[in-house]
Amino acid sequence: MMGVYEKLLLRHLPIGVYGDDAETLHHELKAYASEIERLYDELQRMFRERFITTAEDEGLRMYEELFGPDRTGESVESRREMLLLRMNLGNGDFTLRGLQKALDSLGLQYVISEFPEIGKLNVTATTDYTPAQQAWIRREVSKLIPSSVEFQLTFNTLTWAQWDALDRSFSAIDAEDAAWHDIDERTESQ
């Protein structure tokens, strides 16, 4: 396949400017060809980064920033999958399956507990997240769950079985003088 330099040379042959004896002009043509090739490479990279399915770096980061922080610590495939899930949420996704799709788009590890008789929903994040990540997840989940659904979001909190395994009396727990919210949000590491 012909490179840019060869194509330029071929196109200029009829003019006769870049003859075999014009060495300096050939250097000029090579400089033009080099920059045009660099431009083509940059354009190719830009087109690749424009679409989620082909983006590898900058394009993924730009799409991720539409929804929150970039996820450069994740694999490219995982980032693409989460973005495609998020971009494809539609009006009909206000079902349990749609909610799972939305939570998956956040990269959240979770368990959903439904209580339809009282119209409530619990989402328990089952992986440890930093306070900043928790704040972001809370904000995004509140955007995704319909306002008509009352929900609670907790982060890797202790289960009743784990509380029982601590073998602590109620008075010992009560002596900590913690608010219900603090007790509810307690994790294994606390």
C-alpha positions in Angstrom: 0.0 0.0 0.0 1.2 3.5 -0.9 2.1 5.8 1.9 1.4 9.5 2.0 4.8 10.5 0.7 4.4 8.1 -2.3 1.0 9.5 -3.1 2.2 13.1 -2.9 5.1 12.3 -5.2 2.8 10.5 -7.6 0.4 13.4 -7.7 3.2 15.9 -8.3 4.8 14.0 -11.1 2.8 15.7 -13.9 4.0 19.1 -12.6 7.6 18.1 -12.8 8.6 20.0 -9.7 9.8 17.0 -7.6 12.2 15.5 -10.1 14.9 13.1 -9.1 17.5 15.9 -9.1 15.5 18.1 -6.6 16.8 16.5 -3.3 15.8 19.5 -1.1 12.3 19.5 -2.5 12.0 15.8 -1.7 12.9 16.6 1.9 10.1 19.2 1.9 7.6 16.7 0.6 8.7 14.1 3.2 8.1 16.8 6.0 4.6 17.4 4.6 3.9 13.7 4.4 5.1 13.1 7.9 2.7 15.8 9.3 -0.2 14.6 7.2 0.4 11.0 8.5 0.4 12.4 12.0 -2.8 14.2 11.3 -4.4 11.0 9.9 -3.3 9.1 13.0 -4.8 11.7 15.3 -8.1 11.7 13.3 -8.2 7.9 13.5 -7.7 8.1 17.3 -10.4 10.8 17.6 -12.9 8.7 15.6 -12.1 5.6 17.7 -12.6 7.6 21.0 -15.9 9.0 19.8 -17.9 5.8 20.2 -18.2 3.8 23.5 -17.8 0.5 21.8 -14.4 1.5 20.4 -13.1 4.1 22.9 -10.1 3.1 25.0 -9.1 6.1 27.0 -10.2 9.8 26.5 -13.6 8.9 25.0 -14.5 6.7 27.9 -13.3 9.3 30.4 -15.4 12.0 28.8 -18.6 9.8 28.8 -18.0 8.8 32.4 -17.7 12.4 33.4 -21.3 12.9 32.2 -22.4 10.6 35.0 -19.8 11.1 37.7 -16.1 10.4 38.2 -14.0 8.6 35.6 -13.3 4.9 36.3 -9.8 4.6 35.0 -9.1 1.9 37.6 -11.5 -0.4 35.9 -10.8 -2.5 32.7 -11.7 -0.9 29.4 -14.3 -3.7 28.8 -16.0 -3.1 32.2 -16.0 0.7 31.6 -17.7 0.2 28.2 -20.2 -2.2 29.6 -21.2 0.2 32.5 -21.5 3.1 30.1 -23.6 1.2 27.6 -25.9 0.1 30.4 -26.3 3.6 31.7 -26.8 5.1 28.2 -29.5 2.6 27.4 -31.7 3.2 30.4 -35.2 4.1 29.1 -38.6 5.0 30.3 -39.6 1.3 30.6 -36.8 0.6 33.0 -38.7 1.3 36.2 -39.0 -2.4 37.1 -36.8 -4.6 39.2 -34.9 -5.7 36.2 -34.5 -2.1 35.1 -33.3 -1.1 38.5 -30.8 -3.9 38.5 -29.6 -2.7 35.1 -29.2 0.8 36.4 -27.3 -0.3 39.5 -25.1 -2.5 37.4 -24.3 0.6 35.3 -22.8 2.2 38.4 -20.5 -0.8 38.9 -22.2 -1.4 42.3 -22.1 -4.8 44.0 -25.5 -5.0 45.8 -28.4 -7.0 47.1 -32.0 -5.7 46.6 -34.7 -6.5 49.2 -38.2 -5.7 48.2 -41.1 -5.1 50.7 -44.1 -4.5 48.4 -46.6 -4.8 51.2 -45.2 -1.6 52.8 -44.0 0.0 49.5 -40.3 0.0 50.4 -37.1 -1.2 48.8 -33.7 -1.8 50.4 -30.5 -1.7 48.4 -27.4 -3.0 50.3 -24.0 -2.4 48.8 -22.0 -5.5 49.5 -18.5 -4.1 48.9 -16.6 -1.5 50.9 -16.6 2.0 49.4 -14.8 5.1 50.5 -17.0 7.9 51.9 -16.6 9.9 48.6 -17.7 6.8 46.6 -20.7 6.3 48.9 -21.7 9.9 48.5 -21.5 9.6 44.7 -23.4 6.3 44.8 -26.2 7.8 47.0 -26.6 10.7 44.6 -26.7 8.5 41.5 -29.1 5.9 43.1 -31.5 8.7 44.1 -31.5 9.8 40.5 -32.3 6.3 39.2 -35.0 5.1 41.6 -38.5 6.6 40.8 -39.6 9.2 43.4 -42.7 7.1 44.1 -40.6 4.3 45.6 -39.4 4.7 49.1 -35.9 3.2 49.4 -33.0 2.8 51.8 -29.4 2.5 50.6 -26.9 0.9 53.0 -23.2 0.1 52.6 -21.9 -3.4 53.6 -23.7 -3.1 56.9 -23.8 -5.9 59.5 -26.5 -8.5 59.1 -28.6 -9.7 62.1 -26.5 -12.9 62.1 -23.3 -10.8 62.2 -24.7 -8.7 65.1 -25.6 -11.8 67.0 -22.1 -13.2 66.4 -20.6 -10.1 68.2 -22.2 -11.6 71.3 -22.9 -8.1 72.8 -25.8 -7.3 75.0 -28.3 -4.6 74.1 -27.1 -2.5 77.1 -23.5 -2.7 75.8 -24.7 -1.5 72.3 -26.9 1.1 73.9 -24.0 2.4 76.1 -22.3 3.6 72.9 -25.0 6.2 72.7 -25.1 5.9 68.9 -28.0 7.2 66.7 -30.1 4.7 64.8 -28.5 5.9 61.6 -25.0 5.1 63.0 -26.1 1.7 64.2 -27.8 1.0 60.8 -24.7 1.9 58.9 -22.2 -0.1 60.9 -19.9 -2.3 59.0 -17.7 -5.3 60.0 -14.6 -3.1 60.1 -16.1 -0.8 62.8 
